[in-house]
Amino acid sequence: MTPDAARLYDVIDGTWPAAEVRRQGPFLLRRGDGGGQRVSAATALGPVASDDIDAAEAAMQAMGQPRLFQIRAGDDALDTALAGRGYAVVDPVNLYVAPVDAVATHRPPPVTAFCVWEPLAIQIDIWAKGGIGPGRLAVMERVKGPKTSILGRINDHPGGTAFVAIHDSIAMVHAVEVLPHQRKQGMAGWFMRLAAFWARDNGASHLAVVCTQANTGANALYASLGMALVGQYHYRKHPDDME
């Protein structure tokens, strides 16, 4: 059975974990410590009242974070309430998943992609060039289950890097970064295929990935690999916290 969006939400939390998670009323609050929106956004656990939003806003500000909510399937009432407060829609996202055997069909050519943990210095440098800094590296370190990074080489030089981790028998790929001068040569596709082989070897049944809807190239890649679009989410951010 294809995992649904609700299950992938849990996989995101398991493979890209916040520094702290705590419940406040009908919200789950996350402290990200610079790890990005996924680990800093509040999510609703049930019906939400106006006072609940006020309390969540105050708690996020007390953590030194923007007032940021992740809007998932079924959160229509919360979405409407936040829109009424002037919150802007940020980064609509697609959720993709496929059986590992559907993606693990061709291994990368020799010396094209390698699994390695801990990440090498060159990978940390590539991530930094793409804006993936210490806060997100700390997220990777926090993952408790099976995990690896992938280093890519093309034209006899480093080409890119990615991170993969497993939760609930689903491997999720994060932090895919290909150097600008090495793009459009198939590197991200080889990352996904190698991730699928690694996932299968480590007991996962499915491979998943999260992609912003604006990234047309990545969305086309995941569709071409036979990955199914199983859901979406987006963020709502307070107008005074917009950069």
C-alpha positions as CSV (number, residue, x, y, z in Angstrom):
1,M,0.0,0.0,0.0
2,T,1.3,3.5,-0.9
3,P,2.0,5.5,2.2
4,D,-0.4,8.5,2.5
5,A,0.4,12.1,3.4
6,A,-0.4,11.6,7.1
7,R,2.3,8.9,7.3
8,L,4.8,11.0,5.5
9,Y,4.3,13.9,7.9
10,D,5.5,11.5,10.6
11,V,8.4,10.4,8.4
12,I,9.4,14.1,8.0
13,D,9.5,14.5,11.8
14,G,11.5,11.3,12.2
15,T,14.1,12.0,9.5
16,W,14.4,15.8,9.9
17,P,13.8,16.2,13.7
18,A,13.4,19.5,15.6
19,A,15.7,20.3,18.5
20,E,12.6,20.3,20.8
21,V,8.9,19.3,20.4
22,R,6.2,20.1,22.9
23,R,2.5,20.3,22.9
24,Q,0.6,23.5,23.7
25,G,-3.1,23.2,23.6
26,P,-4.1,22.0,20.1
27,F,-0.7,22.8,18.6
28,L,2.6,20.9,18.4
29,L,5.4,23.4,18.7
30,R,8.9,22.9,17.4
31,R,12.2,24.6,18.2
32,G,14.4,24.5,15.2
33,D,17.7,26.1,16.4
34,G,18.3,27.4,12.9
35,G,17.4,24.1,11.1
36,G,14.8,25.6,8.8
37,Q,11.1,25.9,8.5
38,R,10.2,22.2,8.8
39,V,11.7,22.0,12.3
40,S,10.4,25.4,13.4
41,A,6.8,25.4,12.3
42,A,3.8,24.8,14.6
43,T,1.2,22.2,13.4
44,A,-2.4,21.7,14.5
45,L,-3.4,18.5,16.3
46,G,-7.1,19.3,16.4
47,P,-9.6,22.2,16.2
48,V,-8.1,25.6,16.9
49,A,-9.6,28.7,18.5
50,S,-8.4,32.2,18.2
51,D,-6.9,32.2,21.7
52,D,-4.9,29.1,20.8
53,I,-3.3,30.9,17.9
54,D,-2.5,33.8,20.2
55,A,-0.8,31.5,22.6
56,A,1.2,29.7,19.9
57,E,2.4,33.0,18.5
58,A,3.6,34.1,21.9
59,A,5.4,30.8,22.5
60,M,7.2,30.9,19.1
61,Q,8.3,34.5,19.8
62,A,9.5,33.4,23.2
63,M,11.7,30.8,21.4
64,G,13.1,33.5,19.3
65,Q,11.4,32.1,16.2
66,P,9.2,33.6,13.5
67,R,5.4,33.0,13.9
68,L,5.2,30.1,11.5
69,F,2.5,27.5,11.0
70,Q,2.6,24.4,8.7
71,I,-0.8,23.9,7.0
72,R,-1.5,20.2,6.3
73,A,-4.4,18.4,4.8
74,G,-7.6,19.1,6.8
75,D,-6.3,22.4,8.2
76,D,-8.6,24.5,6.1
77,A,-10.1,26.4,9.1
78,L,-6.7,27.2,10.5
79,D,-5.5,28.3,7.1
80,T,-8.5,30.7,6.8
81,A,-8.0,32.0,10.3
82,L,-4.3,32.8,9.6
83,A,-5.1,34.4,6.3
84,G,-7.5,36.7,8.2
85,R,-4.6,37.7,10.4
86,G,-2.5,38.7,7.4
87,Y,-0.3,35.6,7.3
88,A,1.3,35.0,3.9
89,V,1.5,31.6,2.2
90,V,5.1,30.5,2.0
91,D,6.7,27.6,0.1
92,P,3.9,25.2,-1.0
93,V,5.4,21.7,-1.0
94,N,4.7,18.4,-2.7
95,L,5.2,15.0,-1.1
96,Y,6.4,12.2,-3.3
97,V,6.8,8.5,-2.5
98,A,7.5,5.2,-4.4
99,P,8.4,1.6,-3.6
100,V,12.2,1.3,-3.3
101,D,12.3,-1.3,-6.1
102,A,10.7,1.2,-8.5
103,V,13.6,3.6,-8.1
104,A,16.4,1.1,-7.4
105,T,16.6,0.1,-11.0
106,H,20.1,1.3,-12.2
107,R,23.1,1.8,-10.0
108,P,25.1,5.0,-10.6
109,P,28.1,4.7,-12.9
110,P,31.4,4.0,-11.2
111,V,32.7,6.8,-9.0
112,T,29.6,8.9,-9.6
113,A,27.9,8.6,-6.2
114,F,28.9,7.2,-2.8
115,C,27.1,6.7,0.6
116,V,29.2,8.0,3.5
117,W,28.6,8.8,7.2
118,E,29.9,11.1,8.7
119,P,29.7,13.7,5.9
120,L,33.0,14.7,4.5
121,A,34.4,18.3,4.6
122,I,33.7,18.7,0.9
123,Q,30.0,17.8,1.4
124,I,29.7,20.3,4.2
125,D,31.2,23.0,1.9
126,I,28.8,22.1,-0.9
127,W,25.8,22.3,1.5
128,A,27.1,25.7,2.8
129,K,27.2,27.0,-0.7
130,G,23.5,26.1,-1.0
131,G,22.6,27.8,2.2
132,I,22.5,24.5,4.2
133,G,24.6,25.5,7.2
134,P,25.3,24.4,10.8
135,G,21.7,24.4,11.9
136,R,20.6,21.9,9.3
137,L,23.7,19.8,9.8
138,A,22.7,19.6,13.5
139,V,19.3,18.3,12.3
140,M,21.1,15.4,10.5
141,E,23.1,14.6,13.6
142,R,19.9,14.4,15.7
143,V,18.4,11.6,13.6
144,K,18.3,8.4,15.6
145,G,17.5,5.8,13.0
146,P,19.5,4.6,10.0
147,K,21.0,7.5,8.0
148,T,23.6,8.3,5.4
149,S,24.8,11.1,3.2
150,I,25.5,10.8,-0.5
151,L,28.5,12.4,-2.2
152,G,28.3,12.9,-6.0
153,R,31.2,13.3,-8.4
154,I,31.0,14.2,-12.1
155,N,33.6,15.3,-14.6
156,D,36.3,14.1,-12.1
157,H,35.2,16.7,-9.5
158,P,32.7,16.9,-6.6
159,G,29.2,17.5,-8.0
160,G,26.8,17.5,-5.1
161,T,25.5,15.9,-1.9
162,A,22.3,14.8,-0.2
163,F,21.1,13.3,3.1
164,V,18.9,10.2,3.6
165,A,17.3,8.7,6.7
166,I,14.7,6.0,7.5
167,H,11.7,6.2,9.8
168,D,8.8,3.7,9.9
169,S,10.2,1.7,7.0
170,I,10.3,4.8,4.7
171,A,13.5,6.4,3.6
172,M,13.3,10.2,3.0
173,V,15.8,12.2,1.0
174,H,16.6,15.7,2.3
175,A,19.1,18.5,1.5
176,V,19.8,17.7,-2.1
177,E,22.4,20.1,-3.3
178,V,24.1,20.1,-6.7
179,L,26.8,22.6,-7.5
180,P,25.6,25.2,-10.1
181,H,28.3,24.2,-12.6
182,Q,27.5,20.5,-12.3
183,R,23.7,20.8,-12.8
184,K,21.7,19.4,-15.7
185,Q,23.9,16.3,-15.9
186,G,21.7,13.8,-14.1
187,M,23.4,14.0,-10.7
188,A,20.2,14.4,-8.6
189,G,18.7,11.4,-10.4
190,W,21.7,9.3,-9.4
191,F,21.3,10.5,-5.9
192,M,17.7,9.2,-5.8
193,R,18.6,5.9,-7.3
194,L,21.5,5.3,-4.9
195,A,19.3,6.4,-2.0
196,A,16.8,3.7,-3.1
197,F,19.4,1.0,-3.1
198,W,20.7,2.1,0.3
199,A,17.1,2.3,1.6
200,R,16.4,-1.3,0.4
201,D,19.6,-2.6,1.9
202,N,18.6,-1.0,5.3
203,G,15.1,-2.5,5.4
204,A,13.0,0.3,4.0
205,S,10.1,-0.4,1.7
206,H,9.6,3.0,0.2
207,L,11.5,6.1,-0.8
208,A,10.1,9.6,-0.2
209,V,11.1,13.2,-0.9
210,V,9.6,16.6,-0.2
211,C,9.9,19.3,-2.9
212,T,8.7,22.9,-3.2
213,Q,6.1,23.3,-5.9
214,A,8.2,26.1,-7.4
215,N,11.1,23.8,-8.1
216,T,9.8,22.6,-11.5
217,G,13.0,20.7,-12.4
218,A,12.9,18.6,-9.2
219,N,9.2,17.9,-9.5
220,A,9.7,16.7,-13.1
221,L,12.6,14.5,-11.9
222,Y,10.6,12.8,-9.1
223,A,7.7,12.2,-11.5
224,S,10.1,10.7,-14.1
225,L,11.3,8.3,-11.5
226,G,7.8,6.9,-11.0
227,M,7.3,8.6,-7.6
228,A,3.6,9.3,-6.8
229,L,2.4,12.7,-5.6
230,V,0.5,11.8,-2.4
231,G,0.0,15.2,-0.7
232,Q,1.0,18.8,-0.2
233,Y,1.5,21.3,2.6
234,H,2.4,24.9,2.9
235,Y,3.4,27.4,5.5
236,R,1.7,30.5,6.8
237,K,4.1,33.2,8.1
238,H,3.2,36.3,10.1
239,P,3.7,39.4,7.9
240,D,5.9,41.1,10.5
241,D,8.3,38.1,10.3
242,M,8.7,38.0,6.6
243,E,12.3,38.6,5.5
